[in-house]
Amino acid sequence: MTDDDLRNHDPSPTDEERAWMETDPIAAVRRIAVLIVLAFSVAGYLGYATDGGGKPEVLAARQHP
């Protein structure tokens, strides 16, 4: 920062700055955690659903006699 930036700084926050200051960090962390759990649940289900019903070695042996 330059000296001009410090001297010309407006001490009253803008609407965007005020919204960031009013954000509840606990609620934000909780939402992020729920989204992560949901993402892992969907990824786990898709991995299970598209498994094919066998081990990769067995499937490879069936395809290449």
Secondary structure, 3 states (H helix, E strand, C coil): CCHHHHHCCCCCCCHHHHHHHHCCHHHHHHHHHHHHHHHHHHHHHHHHHCCCCCCHHHHHHHHCC
